[in-house]
């Protein structure tokens, strides 16, 4: 069965600190996709990244970086030098190639304190 | 390029009534998915439409239905509203269907059932 677990419900850090959001997933498929989305107070989900199961290369985009490890079924997200604007709920998600729906984790609410 | 537009943004309905929510996808996108977001259950997949056909359906009662028009705009309908239907309903559009497709979300319709 598909499942995404974000064990951290809520995290608070002081601005400029680095913060890592954890994500663990379960799937029986060998081909799948992983996502991270950001949900600011406005409500819409903002796409951050997509990785397929065959690409374990870590990715960096500005202050954001992602660490994908198939051996531990994890896809963690790190924000370096956090800023107040990073405050939001972050969702990790999974999609299998044969299925159109996206399975979301429960989300991690991130507070960046000035 | 205009994003995904959902109307209305906010809605208050009485138990037993029915409601119709609308979603206009990004121009050129033919796939529209609907998700329900509640504090308790998180983000849950409702259904997906592609080229006016329902391709996938989540685990929701038959009171929840949807459709897609030839211009890719989609509506979802909830009949005989219950208090538990209070939620943020998010629509996502993609240029194609199939797992792993990058989905773009609207700001959602916040439905309150009283």
Interface residues (C-beta under 8 A of the other chain):
Chain A: X32 X33 X37 X42 X43 X44 X45 X46 X47 X50 X52 X91 X95 X96 X97 X98 X99 X100 X101 X102 X103 X104 X105 X106 X107
Chain B: X3 X4 X31 X33 X35 X42 X43 X44 X45 X48 X50 X55 X56 X58 X88 X90 X92 X97 X98 X99 X100 X101 X102 X103 X104 X105 X106 X107 X108 X110
